[in-house]
Amino acid sequence: MNPLAVARDLSVAAYIYGPPSASKMGLIDLATGTNRWTAESTDLGFSAISFSPDERILATASYNAESKVRFLEAASGKDIGQLEGHRGSVKALLFWPDGSTLASGSSDQTIRLWDMATHQPVGTLGGHRDEVWRLALLPDNTTLVSGCRDGSVRLWDTAKLRSKRTPYVRVTNLSQEWCFSANSKALITLDGKGRVAQWQRPDFQDCQPLLELGTNTVGARLSRDGRLVATGSTNGRVEVWDVQ
């Protein structure tokens, strides 16, 4: 699936198109449907994109094994900087709400935190045993959540730059979707077998099955608050389910 990033004010969206190894990026005006600009990857195609909170910067990454994080000016697509340090392709990018910090998750099994004022590394979080594919930040703006290719989800205390050892959960086949509940007290997951489940805090070990969609669904997606799931089927039908 090609990456997609939408501005908070829903004015524009950055999208990736073309084959992964030679993909391009475009910025589309969501009000008019017109394309504002296109850009090419300097490496092996785009693997991740993210808007800064002020929507002035697009952070991008590529599939290159020596992946750099590039910054583009959102208004023009102009190259305005880069970060170096990962030893594998970057799969996930996440800005802090105040724009002060950027987190990058990589196939080198680490997460790096970057100071956006200086473009210097703040620290490296290590502990996953496979590629880091997803990143999310809890409302406290300190607890970082990472999702790994092997199905594990881990929480990190970024204020101390070390892993919280207790709240660690491994969920089988967690490859489809996951998000936090509206109150951030539970993790909602959708696995490859169409099973929706809820994992309760504080240690995320208490699993409550919520819904079974089966394996005939195509392109299932959870809403941001985990209350709804939309599914497609091979006969062209789209359905929306109330998870609760």
Residue, then its C-alpha position, 0 to 999 in steps of 0.5 A: m500500500n502506498p503511503l498517504a499523508v493529509a494536512r490537519d486542516l484537510s486542505v491538501a494531501a501528499y500521496i505516493y504513486g508508481p512502483p515502490s522502487a521508482s515511486k513519485m510523490g504528488l501534492i493534491d489540493l483537496a478542495t479543487g482536486t488539482n495537483r500542485w506539484t510532483a517530486e521524485s525520490t533521490d533513492l529507491g522510491f518513497s517508503a514513508i511521508s508525514f506532514s509537520p504540525d504547521e503543514r509547512i514541511l513534508a518529511t519523507a523517506s525511501y526504501n534505500a538500505e542507507s535511508k535518509v529522511r528528507f524534508l520538502e517544503a510543502a508549498s513547493g516540493k523544494d528540498i530543504g534538508q535531510l537527516e542521516g543515521h539509520r542503517g536500514s530503510v525508514k518505514a514510519l515518520l511521526f512529528w510531535p504536536d508542537g513540531s519540536t521532535l520527529a520520530s523515525g522507525s526503521s528496518d534496522q529495528t530502531i527508532r530515532l528521535w530528532d530535534m527539529a530545531t537543530h536536525q540533530p539526533v536526540g536519542t535512539l530506542g532499541g528493543h524490537r527484533d524486526e522492522v519498525w512499521r508504525l509509530a503513534l504518540l499518546p496524549d501525554n506527548t511523552t509515551l511513544v508507541s511502536g508497532c513492529r513487523d513481527g506483530s509486537v507493540r512496544l511503549w517507550d518513555t521518551a522523556k527518559l529515552r529507555s523502554k518501559r519494560t512492563p507495558y509490552v504486548r505481542v499480538t499475533n498477525l498484527s499486520q492490518e490495523w491498530c489504533f488507540s481508543a478515544n480515551s487512550k486506555a485501550l489498543i484496538t487491533l485488527d489482525g490478518k484473520g479479520r479479528v478485531a480485539q481490544w487490549q486494555r491498559p495499563d499493561f495491555q495484556d487483557c485482551q477482549p475480542l470485539l468483532e470477527l469479520g472473517t477472511n473474505t474482507v479486502g482493505a479493512r480500515l479502523s477509524r481513528d478512535g477505533r469505533l468503526v471499521a470499514t471493509g471491502s469485499t471481492n464483489g465490490r461491496v463496502e460495509v461499515w461496522d460498529v465495533q462495539 
